[in-house]
Amino acid sequence: MRKNDGNYVWVEDTTQVVRDEHNNAIHFLGVISDISSHVFNTKGLIKVTAFLENYKKALNESSIVTKSDPKGIITYVNKNFVEITGHRVEDLIGKPHSVNRHPDTPKEV
């Protein structure tokens, strides 16, 4: 996370979604903890790396994930994204994210 002074800190974000009786998200409860001191020692770095790998695995298995470069060109899509959209990986990588935009969505979006 980038701090106001321009420096960066490592953080752990633990967030829970609060839902109403219809399962609609009504707000989020979260805690952000500065874990920088843990990252900069060997044991902490190993622990954080393992945590991030597990987080990445859980995210990839439960969500659709895409990554793009600063210009919006797709550099990665996970298996769920491919299965849900019906696109092939090779048809997405290197293309702008707008390839997935609904025709009625304004270009500014």
PEPEVEN-V51641 format. One record per backbone hydrogen bond with DSSP energy under -1.0 kcal/mol. CO is the residue of the C=O (numbers start at 1). NH is the residue of the N-H. If there is no record, write none. Layout:
[[CO;NH] [CO;NH]]
This chain:
[[1;9] [3;6] [7;3] [10;35] [12;33] [14;31] [16;29] [18;26] [18;27] [20;23] [24;20] [27;18] [29;16] [31;14] [33;12] [35;39] [36;40] [38;41] [41;45] [42;46] [43;47] [44;48] [45;49] [46;50] [47;51] [48;52] [49;53] [50;54] [51;55] [52;56] [53;57] [54;58] [55;59] [56;60] [57;61] [58;62] [59;63] [65;78] [67;75] [67;76] [69;72] [72;97] [73;69] [74;94] [76;67] [78;82] [79;83] [80;84] [81;85] [82;86] [88;91] [89;92] [89;93] [92;95] [95;74] [96;99] [97;100] [98;101] [102;105] [106;109]]
